[in-house]
Amino acid sequence: MAYDIALNIATHDLLLQDGDNMLIDNAERVAQQIKIKLKWFLGEWFLNTADGLPYFEDILVKNPNMTRIRNIFRQKILEVDDVKAVNSLTLSNNRQTRELTVEYEAATDYGLVTNREVLGYGNN
């Protein structure tokens, strides 16, 4: 069984209980790891600059290729441990705010994980 350190959904800060880190597992862990994967900009982490999503290169550009972007997101979600399939994936691009809303349903070893993430430049 895999565990992850719990993060606050709104602030992404560590969740502490009585001064200790909280751990999560099962579907909650998978949902958190998908969220982290989707918010990770390509080159953001100095120890692995080849990982992340190509936001500046392919996603937050003037004329994005939505088919390519959908494939990128599907692939990144499938890279998360215990995700077996992406059942649905809907993208909504707001050009004025440079935000991309991603709604997905992923089949995991722990059941379905459904979520909605608003991603974009300057968006936490």
matplotlib code that plots the C-alpha trace (Angstrom):
import matplotlib.pyplot as plt

x = [0.0, 1.4, 1.1, 1.6, 2.0, -1.4, -1.6, -4.2, -6.5, -6.7, -3.2, -1.1, 0.6, 1.4, -1.5, -0.4, -2.2, -0.8, 2.4, 2.8, 2.4, -0.8, -0.6, -3.2, -3.7, -6.1, -8.2, -7.4, -3.7, -4.3, -6.4, -3.7, -1.0, -3.0, -3.5, 0.3, 1.0, -1.4, 0.1, 3.7, 5.2, 7.8, 11.3, 10.0, 11.9, 15.7, 16.3, 14.2, 13.7, 12.4, 9.2, 6.1, 3.5, 4.6, 2.4, 4.5, 5.4, 2.1, -0.8, -0.8, -0.1, -1.9, -3.4, -3.3, -3.8, -6.5, -6.2, -2.5, -3.2, -5.9, -3.4, -0.8, -3.2, -4.4, -0.9, 0.1, -2.9, -2.1, 1.5, 0.1, 0.5, -2.7, -4.5, -5.8, -7.7, -9.0, -12.7, -13.4, -11.4, -12.9, -10.9, -12.2, -9.8, -10.3, -8.1, -8.7, -7.5, -5.1, -6.7, -7.5, -10.2, -9.6, -12.4, -11.6, -12.7, -10.0, -10.5, -8.1, -7.4, -9.6, -12.5, -13.3, -11.5, -13.4, -12.1, -12.0, -8.8, -8.4, -4.9, -3.0, -0.3, -0.2, -3.0, -2.2]
y = [0.0, 3.4, 6.5, 10.2, 13.3, 15.1, 18.6, 21.2, 21.2, 25.1, 26.2, 23.1, 23.4, 20.4, 19.2, 18.8, 17.0, 17.5, 18.7, 15.6, 15.2, 13.5, 10.6, 9.7, 6.5, 4.9, 7.1, 10.3, 9.7, 9.1, 12.2, 14.3, 12.9, 13.6, 17.2, 17.6, 16.0, 18.4, 21.5, 20.7, 22.9, 21.4, 22.1, 23.3, 20.8, 21.2, 17.5, 16.4, 19.2, 16.7, 16.1, 18.2, 19.6, 21.9, 24.8, 27.6, 25.5, 23.9, 24.7, 28.4, 29.6, 31.8, 29.0, 25.8, 22.4, 21.1, 17.5, 17.5, 19.1, 16.5, 13.7, 15.3, 15.4, 11.9, 10.6, 12.5, 11.2, 7.6, 8.1, 8.3, 5.1, 3.0, 4.8, 2.2, 4.3, 7.8, 7.4, 11.0, 14.2, 17.6, 20.7, 24.3, 27.0, 30.6, 32.7, 36.0, 34.7, 32.1, 29.4, 25.8, 24.0, 20.2, 17.8, 14.2, 10.8, 8.2, 4.5, 3.5, 0.4, 2.2, 3.1, 6.2, 9.6, 12.5, 16.1, 19.5, 21.6, 25.2, 25.5, 28.4, 31.0, 32.6, 30.2, 28.3]
z = [0.0, -1.0, 1.1, 0.4, 2.6, 2.7, 1.2, 1.9, -1.2, -1.4, -0.3, -1.2, 2.2, 4.3, 6.5, 10.1, 12.9, 16.4, 14.8, 12.6, 8.9, 7.9, 5.4, 2.8, 0.8, -1.7, -3.9, -2.0, -2.6, -6.3, -6.7, -5.0, -7.2, -10.3, -9.2, -8.6, -12.0, -13.7, -12.0, -12.7, -15.4, -17.7, -16.3, -13.0, -10.8, -11.1, -10.4, -13.4, -15.9, -18.5, -16.5, -16.3, -18.7, -21.6, -20.5, -22.1, -25.1, -26.1, -23.7, -22.8, -26.3, -28.8, -30.9, -28.9, -30.5, -28.3, -29.6, -28.7, -25.3, -24.6, -25.4, -23.1, -20.2, -20.8, -20.8, -17.6, -15.7, -16.8, -15.5, -11.9, -10.0, -9.7, -12.5, -14.9, -17.4, -18.1, -18.7, -19.6, -20.1, -20.9, -21.5, -21.6, -22.7, -21.5, -23.8, -21.9, -18.5, -20.0, -17.9, -18.8, -17.0, -16.9, -15.9, -15.7, -14.5, -13.9, -13.1, -10.3, -8.2, -5.6, -7.7, -9.8, -9.1, -10.6, -10.3, -11.9, -12.0, -13.2, -14.5, -15.9, -15.7, -12.3, -11.0, -7.9]

ax = plt.figure().add_subplot(projection="3d")
ax.plot(x, y, z, "-o")
ax.set_aspect("equal")
plt.show()
